Amino acid sequence: MMLLDFILPVIGSLILIICVMVSVAFLTLFERKILGYIQIRKGPNKLGINGILQPFSDAIKLFSKEMIYPNISNYLIYYFCPVFSLFLILFLWISFPLLIKLFSFNLGILFFLSCTSISVYSIMIAGWSSNSKYSLLGGLRAVAQTISYEVSLALIFISLIILVFSFSFIDFYLKQINLWLIFLTIPLSYVWLISSLAETNRTPFDFTEGESELVSGFNVEYASGGFALIFLAEYASILFMSMLFSVMFLGSNLFNLFFYMKLSFIAFFFIWVRGTMPRFRYDKLMYLAWKSYLPFSLCYLILFISFKMILFILILWMI
């Protein structure tokens, strides 16, 4: 029995990770198709039916290319950073709120915040170990950007925790069966969505990969497998943030097809923003984080704490 209790979560986690990797493959195809139509062109349409096999062709091409590395780079760290980056994101997916509970994640929110805090180091160290001034600048930008927006993300999370009164993602599902939280917290959901763009280094906040200034940012020295792993980690994090938005604000019945439609729409929003928005100026990005979103999130947090305290006092008075 104990062996079965160990094997079943491992098999379940492997199936979940394989599903995530296949989803990432088709998200890249979806993005290229959407960007193609935004720019009035077709996108991938040669390989398979309407280019459906294009992601697998790209994967084979990238992983079969020669792995080159700069002579003056810190080789071991340079080599393992993309692996560490992808591992962290896939590790994060284990907190996916399945009702069968592969793992007991009663503190799933704290687990998410811990993993996202660590993930910035993989970008920073990847930029530093390449020993290139462009990649180092990209890494430094990533640190400043991620730390800035993590503060507002954490405050929004605390506001929702006060509403739901739990650290578990499954409780978010149970509390939203009758009413979605987005109806109570529309401005907060907007701030969360924009902060998610900054957290995943996506347009218009893709300063770590600013081609016009930094050639290709922190991954400028990476090719073949290393680049593919960084690419996979980025898209897995986009899918995770889309899933998280759906769980937190739009209800999260994972056995309903409608949940996956909502997740797909949020992922589409990420791509849509990339196709339509120009890149922000870096000082504007920091101004937005520290002078707009931080005070706004704090005000909402104080508001929710006040409501809870008033409710608690009323209940005590009625008793």
Secondary structure by P-SEA (a helix, b strand, c coil): caaaaaaaaaaaaaaaaaaaaaaaaaaaaaaaaaaaaaacccccccccccccaaaaaaaaaaaacbbbbbccccccccccaaaaaaaaaaaaacccccccccccccaaaaaaaaaaaaaaaaaaaaaaaaccaaaaaaaaaaaaaaaaaaaaaaaaaaaaaaaaccccaaaaaaaacccccccccaaaaaaaaaaaaaaaccccccccccccccccccccccccaaaaaaaaaaaaaaaaaaaaaaacccccccccaaaaaaaaaaaaaaaaaaaccccccaaaaaaaacccaaaaaaaaaaaaaaaaaaaaaaaaaac
